[in-house]
Amino acid sequence: MHGTKHPSLRNRLLALVPANEFQNIAEVLHPVDLPKGTVITRANEKIDCVYFLCSGIGSVVTTAKDGQRAEAGMVGREGFCPTSAGVGGTISIHEVLMQVPGQAYTMQLGAMTDILPTNPVFSNLLARYIQSFAAQISFTALCNANYQVDQRLARWLLMCHDRLDGDEIMITHDFVSLMLAVRRPSVTNAFHILEGLKLVFAERGRVTIRDRKGLEDFAGAAYGDPEEEYRRLIGEI
């Protein structure tokens, strides 16, 4: 890949692009490092670049006019952001910030606009991802309205685990509180429940998944449907 500094990076969507189309895309992809806390897309601002994450996790955050914030979804190596760029959008309604540091390939929005009409497989992959991401967002709304904080936390940890290598997630209770839109004591109590069942081990700034299957059982119907939609449309996360 032209200009690649990190040849080991992987993005699920880019990996599925056939060679004849990838030749056109590769020349306009540029590798970047994304430290924790980096805001890669700002809400209600013009989109400059599209990000294809290869590692790390970006939180897709919705912010109201009065400043209230909550996570609507997350993106990792399985997708791209902002998704509106994949359908001709020039403004992102969400903020995306890196909750877990990582790396990505970027593409200027103008380059994507030029490439999509003449690279149908690439265009179709982006459309399929947008559909699966819409399923994820809708389930976040469902879970926020109908499930207890401990089940919502289990779902959230499983989603992080899907997008990372290994069983450790570098995250703080304060950040989880923001992402789940609940007070910090509620997050602490939920972690105590999961720890008591020996599903996770939580320490300062780090959570270790101890029992993936048990965590899935605990999350129940709160987890799984959007992930299945992704597998149906694209493949394994």
KADAPE-V850015 format. One record per residue. N is the residue number from 1. RES is the residue in one letter. SS is DSSP state (h for helix, s for strand, l for the rest). Layout:
n;res;ss
N;RES;SS
N;RES;SS
This chain:
n;res;ss
1;M;l
2;H;l
3;G;l
4;T;l
5;K;l
6;H;l
7;P;l
8;S;l
9;L;l
10;R;l
11;N;l
12;R;h
13;L;h
14;L;h
15;A;h
16;L;l
17;V;l
18;P;l
19;A;h
20;N;h
21;E;h
22;F;h
23;Q;h
24;N;h
25;I;h
26;A;h
27;E;l
28;V;l
29;L;l
30;H;s
31;P;s
32;V;s
33;D;s
34;L;s
35;P;l
36;K;l
37;G;l
38;T;l
39;V;s
40;I;s
41;T;s
42;R;l
43;A;l
44;N;l
45;E;s
46;K;s
47;I;l
48;D;l
49;C;s
50;V;s
51;Y;s
52;F;s
53;L;s
54;C;l
55;S;l
56;G;l
57;I;s
58;G;s
59;S;s
60;V;s
61;V;s
62;T;s
63;T;s
64;A;l
65;K;l
66;D;l
67;G;l
68;Q;l
69;R;s
70;A;s
71;E;s
72;A;s
73;G;s
74;M;s
75;V;s
76;G;l
77;R;l
78;E;l
79;G;l
80;F;l
81;C;s
82;P;l
83;T;h
84;S;h
85;A;h
86;G;h
87;V;h
88;G;l
89;G;l
90;T;l
91;I;s
92;S;s
93;I;l
94;H;l
95;E;s
96;V;s
97;L;s
98;M;s
99;Q;s
100;V;s
101;P;l
102;G;s
103;Q;s
104;A;s
105;Y;s
106;T;s
107;M;s
108;Q;s
109;L;h
110;G;h
111;A;h
112;M;h
113;T;h
114;D;h
115;I;h
116;L;h
117;P;l
118;T;l
119;N;l
120;P;h
121;V;h
122;F;h
123;S;h
124;N;h
125;L;h
126;L;h
127;A;h
128;R;h
129;Y;h
130;I;h
131;Q;h
132;S;h
133;F;h
134;A;h
135;A;h
136;Q;h
137;I;h
138;S;h
139;F;h
140;T;h
141;A;h
142;L;h
143;C;h
144;N;h
145;A;h
146;N;h
147;Y;l
148;Q;l
149;V;h
150;D;h
151;Q;h
152;R;h
153;L;h
154;A;h
155;R;h
156;W;h
157;L;h
158;L;h
159;M;h
160;C;h
161;H;h
162;D;h
163;R;l
164;L;l
165;D;l
166;G;l
167;D;l
168;E;s
169;I;s
170;M;l
171;I;l
172;T;l
173;H;h
174;D;h
175;F;h
176;V;h
177;S;h
178;L;h
179;M;h
180;L;h
181;A;l
182;V;l
183;R;l
184;R;h
185;P;h
186;S;h
187;V;h
188;T;h
189;N;h
190;A;h
191;F;h
192;H;h
193;I;h
194;L;h
195;E;h
196;G;h
197;L;l
198;K;l
199;L;l
200;V;s
201;F;s
202;A;s
203;E;s
204;R;l
205;G;l
206;R;s
207;V;s
208;T;s
209;I;s
210;R;l
211;D;l
212;R;h
213;K;h
214;G;h
215;L;h
216;E;h
217;D;h
218;F;h
219;A;h
220;G;h
221;A;h
222;A;h
223;Y;l
224;G;l
225;D;h
226;P;h
227;E;h
228;E;h
229;E;h
230;Y;h
231;R;h
232;R;h
233;L;h
234;I;l
235;G;l
236;E;l
237;I;l
